[in-house]
């Protein structure tokens, strides 16, 4: 009996969606090492608040999700993408806007898991985009620059009691991009199961088993990589999670937080009173007026002490200080400024230390924005290619411009005040002042200055210039 159960378990494991399953089902080897696969599983568990160290005694601070969310927010908070140049640019703008609406949430997944795939496809007269998280795609090959050139994507859907998984393999060949589709079904989620026809799932019924799309010189997908050096597998071009270097620190923070909760729980005031002071129920058990406050005490004699008070001293300040120290270590390891997760009131720093701390967050956010911009450029190229192949819009060139928020490192109020002093001192001109502080281009700034019609001998508020 045990042998049969063991065999069943082995069959289940063999049919789970892993690199080994990929080799048997799609006849390709995934270019991801065992340490990277293990690390990816750890990051996913942490982000989903299912870390292996969590238990009834160890509670979660949910730091992994908090870190990912904070970086994604800072990266995309004022992000704008503008396409110009032709009717093709207008069409691509309409297709890109729904992507931008969902981008912050999707970027958070990519930051948490090390990467995110953006895969466009055509439905009717629209170009839609699939967001594929890092645990749902398997890179197969890379070019000399570390760009993914072949990849298997997994798409899982539930239909009735069945779970269907479609594996879509993209590979670049001499004639173009070859796409292969295979479908599988199982009664268990996350289990590949047995192969089945694509027609069993309504949305897949029109897909071809195999097709070559040409002419193409690049893949029809874009990879957003979190821009941190891969310290799990330094030979891999794949990205790592934003908290990859803080896994053990996050565990320590969870344990310290749990100790703090236990300190409050175990230190609750209580009165231990002799059972003789209580009435008894029909089963002979003492009836307690308040089970949280009262505890029974058996002295064995009516002449003994009737009650004892339990009111211990709390050690919460020591535990909180320890937790704050760990959180600052987490912030440093994740490239965040002190006070992002920890209590900013407990941080005593000089102006230089504050500047360095803020610059750390700025570099993290700025590098992530650059990586996201590169991914969006490739996505636009793929969307444009699909538009041409499907004849969805007139041919034409497009130009993309990106704008990002820099308030994470720039104190705009302080900069405004400083620039205003420079204008007053005739060190800076009014035109430069408007362009820097109002976000205007030169033509707009000149137009607005002309409307104000302030003499050169006055500042931007109409006050006389010094020395004039």
Rosetta blueprint (number, residue, H / E / L):
1 X L
2 X H
3 X H
4 X H
5 X H
6 X H
7 X H
8 X H
9 X H
10 X H
11 X H
12 X H
13 X H
14 X H
15 X L
16 X E
17 X L
18 X L
19 X H
20 X H
21 X H
22 X H
23 X H
24 X H
25 X H
26 X H
27 X L
28 X L
29 X L
30 X L
31 X L
32 X L
33 X L
34 X H
35 X H
36 X H
37 X H
38 X H
39 X H
40 X H
41 X H
42 X H
43 X H
44 X H
45 X H
46 X H
47 X H
48 X L
49 X L
50 X L
51 X L
52 X L
53 X L
54 X L
55 X L
56 X L
57 X L
58 X L
59 X L
60 X L
61 X L
62 X L
63 X H
64 X H
65 X H
66 X H
67 X H
68 X H
69 X H
70 X H
71 X H
72 X H
73 X H
74 X H
75 X H
76 X H
77 X L
78 X L
79 X L
80 X E
81 X E
82 X E
83 X E
84 X E
85 X L
86 X L
87 X H
88 X H
89 X H
90 X H
91 X H
92 X H
93 X H
94 X H
95 X H
96 X H
97 X H
98 X H
99 X H
100 X H
101 X H
102 X L
103 X H
104 X H
105 X H
106 X H
107 X H
108 X H
109 X H
110 X H
111 X H
112 X H
113 X H
114 X L
115 X E
116 X E
117 X E
118 X E
119 X E
120 X E
121 X E
122 X E
123 X E
124 X L
125 X L
126 X E
127 X E
128 X E
129 X E
130 X E
131 X E
132 X E
133 X E
134 X H
135 X H
136 X H
137 X E
138 X E
139 X E
140 X E
141 X E
142 X E
143 X L
144 X L
145 X L
146 X L
147 X L
148 X E
149 X E
150 X E
151 X E
152 X E
153 X E
154 X E
155 X E
156 X E
157 X E
158 X E
159 X E
160 X L
161 X L
162 X E
163 X E
164 X E
165 X E
166 X E
167 X E
168 X E
169 X E
170 X E
171 X E
172 X E
173 X E
174 X L
175 X L
176 X E
177 X E
178 X E
179 X E
180 X E
181 X E
182 X E
183 X E
184 X E
185 X E
186 X E
187 X L
188 X L
189 X L
190 X L
191 X E
192 X L
193 X L
194 X E
195 X E
196 X E
197 X L
198 X H
199 X H
200 X H
201 X L
202 X H
203 X H
204 X H
205 X L
206 X L
207 X L
208 X L
209 X L
210 X E
211 X E
212 X E
213 X E
214 X L
215 X L
216 X L
217 X L
218 X L
219 X L
220 X L
221 X L
222 X E
223 X E
224 X E
225 X E
226 X L
227 X L
228 X L
229 X L
230 X L
231 X L
232 X L
233 X L
234 X L
235 X L
236 X L
237 X L
238 X L
239 X L
240 X L
241 X L
242 X L
243 X L
244 X H
245 X H
246 X H
247 X H
248 X H
249 X H
250 X H
251 X H
252 X H
253 X H
254 X H
255 X H
256 X H
257 X H
258 X H
259 X H
260 X H
261 X H
262 X H
263 X H
264 X H
265 X H
266 X H
267 X L
268 X L
269 X L
270 X E
271 X E
272 X E
273 X E
274 X E
275 X H
276 X H
277 X H
278 X L
279 X L
280 X E
281 X L
282 X L
283 X L
284 X L
285 X L
286 X E
287 X L
288 X L
289 X L
290 X L
291 X L
292 X L
293 X L
294 X E
295 X E
296 X E
297 X E
298 X L
299 X L
300 X L
301 X L
302 X L
303 X L
304 X L
305 X L
306 X L
307 X E
308 X E
309 X E
310 X E
311 X L
312 X L
313 X L
314 X L
315 X L
316 X H
317 X H
318 X H
319 X H
320 X H
321 X H
322 X H
323 X H
324 X H
325 X H
326 X H
327 X H
328 X H
329 X H
330 X H
331 X H
332 X H
333 X H
334 X L
335 X L
336 X L
337 X L
338 X L
339 X L
340 X L
341 X L
342 X L
343 X L
344 X H
345 X H
346 X H
347 X L
348 X L
349 X L
350 X L
351 X H
352 X H
353 X H
354 X H
355 X H
356 X H
357 X H
358 X H
359 X H
360 X H
361 X H
362 X H
363 X H
364 X H
365 X H
366 X H
367 X H
368 X H
369 X H
370 X H
371 X H
372 X H
373 X H
374 X H
375 X H
376 X H
377 X H
378 X H
379 X H
380 X H
381 X H
382 X H
383 X H
384 X H
385 X H
386 X H
387 X H
388 X H
389 X H
390 X L
391 X L
392 X L
393 X L
394 X L
395 X L
396 X L
397 X L
398 X L
399 X E
400 X E
401 X E
402 X E
403 X E
404 X L
405 X L
406 X L
407 X L
408 X L
409 X L
410 X L
411 X L
412 X H
413 X H
414 X H
415 X H
416 X H
417 X H
418 X H
419 X H
420 X H
421 X H
422 X H
423 X H
424 X H
425 X L
426 X L
427 X L
428 X L
429 X L
430 X H
431 X H
432 X H
433 X H
434 X H
435 X H
436 X H
437 X H
438 X H
439 X L
440 X L
441 X L
442 X H
443 X H
444 X H
445 X H
446 X H
447 X H
448 X H
449 X H
450 X H
451 X H
452 X H
453 X L
454 X L
455 X L
456 X L
457 X L
458 X E
459 X L
460 X L
461 X L
462 X L
463 X L
464 X E
465 X L
466 X L
467 X L
468 X L
